[in-house]
Amino acid sequence: MIGFLPELYPDELIYSLFARYYAYSGYAAYIDAAHDIYSNCRTRPVPEFINSINECVKGYLLKSQTMEELVENHTMFPAYSRFIPLDRRKKAFEALVHTEGNYNNYLYIPVREIRNKYLRWCPICAKEDRENYGETYWHRCHQIDGVDICYKHYCLLFNSSVCKEKSSPMLISAEYEVPQEAKIYPCKDDLIISLTDYIVHVFNRPNDLKCDYNTGLILADRLDTKKYHYDSSWMRKNEEIYEDYCSFYRDMPDSLMNIDTMKKIFGGGIAAMRYFCQLALFEDVSEEELFLPNVSSLQSKIIFQRIARELNEPEDVVIRIGLAVIKAYSSSNELSKQTGRNRARWEDVDLKLLPTVKECTKKLYGQGDERPKKVTIKAVCRTLNLPDKRFDYLPTCKAEIMRWHETQEHYWAREVLWAYNRLKNGNEIINWKKIRTLTNIRKNNLEACLKDLEQIADKDTYIFILELL
Ligand SMILES: [Zn+2]
């Protein structure tokens, strides 16, 4: 039984959390940590997913999130499920939520095609993590197949020695693997940057277990008919498309698919996520369009055809608009059901978290010697290691944070007053240069905040500061 479990960091792999636990626990042997964490102490941790964990660890993890959120936000499930049929997507998700090992049967994990065999890291993210949290961790977005640069810093990612495919009886933390200093190789290639942005966006989309779509058919449908079809017929000029695709990505030949995979995608088949994204970017198809629902029923087709005739508009335009409406409608439906199911649980979390949020906002606002900070949702999330959107579900906590809302001018006024008091209490000479060094505030900022300063400072202090201008 464990006595503590660290909090998950944003975008952290669940493997990474357990590796940090092992490092903190002080155990010499992995098997002792495994005994604490897993249902079976002989478990070989899978870096990208989640193994069967014991009830005690589950209890800790589910204090601040559901198992569904854990799978969606802290495993690589989205990378291997985004383009598989709805039925398989649902089964894979269920298997992971119940930590059954058979998720492999449903996900699409093309082991031979995957280029990133090891867990990866970004030198700048590692530095920032160490500054913010005192340690670094394994980020999910660095592990996406087809992504070779950091999505935040656009610099080359490095391989670690932790193999993703061959699970071993070991938990290795990023803090142990990632050196303190490493050379930074910035990426200057706009196409690689655009593709990285595209893939990471697709990866971070909310998990959709309601809508069935077939991205391959959509991509085939969006091809320029005049250019890529024989005499505007339904027959595609596959060789020409493939040639143009290779020429579009000529600077990254190692990551391209072969022509058979491309044909498979256009035929509605499954392939690696990066190939779908490459084709979408090549064809200039937006991320939203990739996930439009199938026109499944004949009834819908007849309706679309009728509207197209009535409006005298092209049928494909009417279908696109119609599908977008169906999609928006079905996802809002999903949202309300989801909310109903989880409402009671969120209310509970809302109340339990409130004292922590109160303490955090008070601390951020600043008291005594500590430099004041602006209380924002983002700042609280960062301090408490919560996902960015968490407070959308927690109205009481959110209201507590909003209570501290202030204008930028008001915040500057507080900073100036804090710097003044600090210098005064330290018996130092108070001048503008010293205040500026402490607060980083420019003279025009000070001028802009005088009204607020007059309200929060006593008269003598206000006049003193006024004379510094
Ligand atoms: Zn980075």
Residues whose N, C-alpha, C, O or C-beta is under 5 A from the ligand:
A	BS01	ZN	C122 I124 C125 C150 K152 H153
